[in-house]
Structures are given as C-alpha cells and as structure tokens.
C-alpha cells in the first residue's frame, strides 16, 4: 500500500512541475490528510507511515528541481507551514513543532526530515497540492489557477492542484509561447 501511495505522490509532483512551469527557488505548498489517503475522514486516523511516504516521494521530486516544499499543518496549529529556513525570506518564524494529532503526520514528517525546518504562520506559495481536502488556498499567491492532473487520487484522497500567476492589472494581456504573462 505505501509503495502505491508513494508512486501516486511522485506522479502528482512530477505533473505539477510540468504543468505549472515551476523553477528552482519557487515554493509548493502541500496539504496532506493521511486519514483521507487511508480512506477515513480527515483528522480521524493519522498515519506517520503514510505521512513519511508521501513526504519522501514529493520531496524527492521537488528537491531535485530546487523547489521548496512547504508542508501545511492541520487546523490545530492554525494551518501553520513547515519549510526549510533557506526559503523563508521575510516571513516571520513562529515557535511550534507539529505532532500527528496537532499538525498532522505529513507536517510531522516534514519537520523531522527537512535539513533546517522552521514553522511559519503564513506563506504565499507559487503552486500547491491539496491531498484530501486540506484547503491550501490561504497559502497560495493571490491569483491561483486550478490545474487538472492525471493523478487525481493518492490512495483514497482526492488531489487538487494549482499554480499561481501575477495579477493582470489594466492594459493588454500578452501571450508568448503559449504562456500567459
């Protein structure tokens, strides 16, 4: 079961990178309900094994491309974000360490496995993966665009993806090389 979960997570991360045009230095916010992946309601059956498998799979893809993975905690930590200190920039660091029942198993795995993890109360990510209806929108930049991935489930959890773009303010929209600028 863990192998198929990890494979689906790798596929979703690969698709997100390809379809969003992410580049090194950008940030992907990931919300992940291990309960939903296992077929239970969000917050009812947290699994460290599933959290670690999904984190390892996603981190393997994103880190190869120099993309920072930001792990969204659950509502018990007000959806704080766990991320590498190197990605923080001007965001304010908060003092919290996630656990499976307060933060979630995915965020707990991220905190344990990142090289120099810190927690933030908010961030504005360039793209995102929502695994199991975790509501990552609060951590995306202002103009989010949904992406349809071929990988629509990880385990039993629905996967929703998004990329962001700068707001279009006045003037003419320009399209070059099939990319909206």
N, C-alpha and C positions, 0 to 999 in steps of 0.2 A: 504493500500500500504506500509506504513512504517513497519508494522509488518512482511510482507513477505520479505522486504529488509533486515530487521534485522535478520530474521531467515536464510536467504541465507548467510549473512555475518558470523553468528555463525558457520554455516556448513563449510564454506570455512576455517575459522580459525581452527576449530577442525581437519579438514582433513590435513591442512598444518602442524599442530603439530604432527599428527600421522605419516604422510608420510616423514617428514623431520628429525624426531628424535630430535627436539628442546628440550633443557633442561633449567632449571632455570638459569637466568643471561644472556642468549643469547638475541639477538635483531632481531626483524622482522621489515623490512621497508615496509610501506604501502603507495602506491599512490592511490588516490581515486578521480575520477571525478564524482561529484554528478550530473553534467549535463548529462553525459553518462548514469548513472543509471536511470535518468528520461526519457531517450530516445532522448536527444538533443546532438548536437556536443559539444565536450569538450570545456569548458570555456564560454559557451553561456547562461547557465541557472542554476547558482549555487544555491544550496538549503541548508540553515542551518539546516533545519529539517532532511533532508537525511544525511547530514554530521554527525549530532549528533547521529542519529540512527545507522549508520554504526560504528562510533567510539565506542559507548556504547557496541554494540554487540561484536566487535573484542576485545576491552579492557577487557570485562568480561571473555572471554576465555583465553587470553594471561596472564592477571594478576593472575588468579587462578593458573597458572603454573609457576609463577615467571619470565615470559618472558617479556622483554621490547618492547613496541610498539613505533616505530618511524614513525611519520606522515610526508610524503613528501609534501612540499608546491608546488604550481604551478610555472610556468616559470617566473611569475612576480617577484618572490623572489628567482630566480635562483635555484629553487628546493631545497631550504633550508629544514632542518629537525627539527621537533619539537619532543622533547623527555624529559623524566624525567632526572633531573640533576644527579641522582644517577647512571645513565647508561653512563654518558659522558666519564669517564676515561680521556684520554689525548687529546680528541678532543677540538678544540678551539670554545668557545661560541661566537656567533655573536648577535648583538642587533637588533632584529626585532620582531614584533608581527603580525601574519597573520590576514587578514580580508577576507571575502568571495571573494572580487574582486582582492585581492593581497595576495595570499597564498592559497586561496580556502577554501570552507566550512568545509571540513574534517579536515584540519590543524587548522582552527579556532576553531573547536570543541575540538580538542586535546589540544590546548593551554588553553582553558577555563576549561577543565575537569581534566587534569593531576594535580598531587599534587604539583609539583615544576617544571614547564615546562621551558625549555631553547631551544634556537634555535642554530643549528649548520649549517655550510655551507656544510659539508660533513660527511659521516659516512661509515663504512664498516659492513653491517649487515650480519647476519648468514642465513637469509631466507627472502622471500618477497612475498607480494601480490600486484599485479598490477590490479586495478579495473578501467577499462575504458581507457586503453592505455595511461598510465601516464608516462611510461618509467622510471622505478625504477632502472634499471641496474647500473647506475652510483653510487648507494649507496650499492651495494652488494659486498661481498668479491670477489677476482679475479676469482675463478673458480665456476661459477654458473651452476647449473643443473636444467633444467626445470622439474616441477612436474605436472602431469596431475591430476587435481582434478575432482571429480564427479560434484562438484558445479562449473559450467563453466560460469555462469552469476549471477550477483547481479542486480536485476531489468533488465534493457536493456544493462547493461555494461558487456563486456567480462571480465573474470577473468583469469589471468595468474599467476602461482606461481613458485617459485624457491627456492632451498636450495643451500647451498654452501658447499664446502669441501676444505681441504688444497690441494695445488698443489702437484702433484706427480713429484718428481724430481729424475731422474735416477733410478737405481735399479729395484727391483721386486715389483709388486703390490701384496698386501696381502689382501685376503678376509677372514674374520672371521664372523661367524654367519650371513651370507648374508649381511654384511656391508663392504663396501669398506673403507679401512683405508689408 
